[in-house]
């Protein structure tokens, strides 16, 4: 379903990584692990989040990389989630989907060209363990893995603006937030006032910063049956609601 919705990013041509020539320098067109643009990209992404709120010093990550347990691979194998704390709120954001492809002979080193995040004010002040066990992290983690499986969202975001998805999270949400099929719906790339949805000056190309907004079962049904027009109508309604982009279980 996700491949059909998003499309797959072309895999590296030629299969195996090209050999590293004598002296340890990668061949022309191949990004090495010590390429200074990688660190510059990290700094630029951090600056984006710093303008919104301070980030926790530690990211949410894994003892064993999920790709070694069958999960989709991220561009540079770095699968992490940043915790950002705006005033009276909290953001959990993927951190690694936009990393460049390192050690491949792809002409496009941009990675998946996006990061995704959820803003859940109910968790303002929550500690690491509470966040790791939260429904908010469960939602953004599963969505990020599906983005990685699909190879990114850039073409679809440029075409449609806002996307939607249903995720099988029946074990992490109260029954009244589940559709008849046992899924949870969300919008992807809901506009946020005063916050850019794209960083244009990243070293390897523009990166979309996509807000993910939890939907009620009724809203999910409307979007599923009404498509793009229903998404745009819902975005307009939420845009006129204070904090409409945020995800709250207490919302009607």
N, C-alpha and C positions, 0 to 999 in steps of 0.2 A: 504493500500500500504506500509506504513512504517513498520507495523508488519511483513509483508512478507519479506521486505528487510532486516530488522535488527534482527528480532526475539525478543521475550519477555524474560526478566529476571524472573526466578521463583519467585513467591510471597512467603511471609513468611509462613512457614508451621504452621498448627494449628490454623490459622485465627487470633484470638484475641491475644493481647499482654499478655505475662505471668505475673502473679501478682508479685508485688514487695514484698519481704519478710520483716518481721519486721526489723527495723533499717534503712530502706530506701535504702538498697543496692540491685541492680538488681540480679536476679539469675545467676548462671554460664552460660557463653555463650551469655549473653545479654549486650549490650552496654548501659551504663547509660549516662545521659546528662552531668555529670561532669567528664566523663572519660578523663584523661589528654592527651590521644592520640589524641583526637579531636582538642584541642588547638595546639598540636604539628603539626598536619596536616595543620592547618591554617598557622602556621609560615613557614612551608616548602613551601607551595604554594606561599606565599608572597615573600619568598626568590627567587623563580623562576622568578616571575615578576620583582622584584627589580633589578635583573641582566640584565633586558631588558630596563627598564625605570621606573621612579617614578610613583606610583599609586596615583590617586586622593584620598583625605581623605574620601570622601563620595562615596558610591556605588550607582548604579541605582537600585532602588527596587520599591516596591509597597505599597500603603497604605493598601490595602486588598490583602492578599496572593491569587494569581491566582487559586490555587487549590480549594479554597472555591467558585470559580465562574466557575467550570467545567474544568479547565486546568489540565494537568497531574501533579501528586504530585512529588516533588523532595525528595530525601532520608530523609533529616532532616528538611523538610519544609522550608528551607532557600533558597529563590529564589532571587538571586541578580546578578548584572553585574559590574565587576571591569573595571575602566578606567585607562589604562596605557599609558604613554606618552614617547615613545622613541624619540630620536632627529628627528625633522621634520616629525613626524608621529603620529599615534594614534591607540590604540588597545582597543576594547571592548570585554571583556571576561566573559563568564559565571562564576559564583562563587557560587557553591553549588551542582552541579551535582555529584561531587566526595565526598561529605560529607558521613559519614557512616550512616547506618541504626541504629537509636537510639530507644531503647525500643522494639525491635523485637527479636524473637527467631530464626532468620536466622543464618545459619552457616557462611554465607559470609556477612560481615559487610562493604564491600568495597564501598557501594553506587553504582553509575553507572560507576565508574572507568574511567571517562574522564571529561574534561572541553573543551569547544569550544570557539574560538575567531576569530574575523575579524580584519584585519589591514587595515585602510583606511587613507592614508596620507592627503587626502583633508580636513580632520577634525582636523588636528594638530592645537592646539590653540582654538578649539571650546569649548564653555562653556557647562554646564550641560544641559540646556534647549535645545540647538541646537543638542546635541548628542541624547537626549531622543526622539526628533522628527525626527531623521535622518533615511535615508534608511538603513544605516549600522546597526543601532540598531534594526530596524524592521527585518532585515534578520537574525541576530544572535539570536534574541529573539525567532523567529518562529522556527529556526533550533533547538535551545536548548530545546524548548518544545516538539518537535518531538523526540529528543533523549530521553527525560524523558518518553515519551509515549512508546517508543520502549524498555525501560529498559537498555539503554546503547548501546555502539558500540564495546566493547572490542574484542569480538570474531571475528567480521567482519573485524576490523582493523588488527588484528593479521593474518587473512587469506588473505585479499586483499590489505592491505597497504593503498590505497587511495579509497575513496568512492565518490559517487556523489548523488545529490538530486535536485529535482525541488520543488519550494515553491510558493504557490499562493499569490503573492505580487503585483498584478496589480495596486493597489491603492497607492503604495509607490515608483514605479520606472517609469522612462520615457518610452513611448511606444516602442522606439527602443531597449530597453533592455529586452523586453518580448518575449517569444516564441509564436508561433501561438496559443498555448493553454492558454496564459495569465500567464505563470509562469516565475520564475527566476531560473536559474540553478547555481549550485555551486559545487566545489570540496571540499571534507572534508579530511583533513590530508595531504594537500600539504606540502612537505618538505620545510624547511626554513634553509638556510645556517647559520651555527653557532648557531643554536637554537635547543635544544633537543625536540623531539616530545613525550617524556615520562619522568615522574618522577618515578624512581624505588624505592626510599627510603621513600615513604609515609607510615605512620603507619599501614594502613589497606590494603596495597597492591599497586602495580603500578597504576599510573594514566596517561592516554593519554592526551596530550595537543594538540588539533587538530586545525590547521589553516583552516579557511573556506575562499575559494577564489571564488569571483563572476565570472561567465562565461558569455560570449556573447551568444546571441541566437544561432548563428552558432555553437559555441563550445558545447553548451548544446545539440544540435541536433546530433552532431558527437558522443558525449558520450552516448546518449540515444540509438543510433543505433549500436555503436561499442563495447559497454560494457567495460570489463577490459582492452583489448588491446588499445582501444581508450583513456581511462583514462591515461594509462601509457605513450602513445605517447604525449598526451597533457601536462602531468607533465614534460616530458623531454623538450618540447618546452618552457614551462614557466620557467623551471629551468635555461635556457640559456638566459632569459630576466631579466634585472636588476629589482629587486622588483617584480618578477613574481608572488609571493605569495600574493601580496597586491591586494586590491579591489579598482578599480578606474572607475568612470563613464566616464572619459575622455579617457579611453583606447580604441584602435581600436578593 
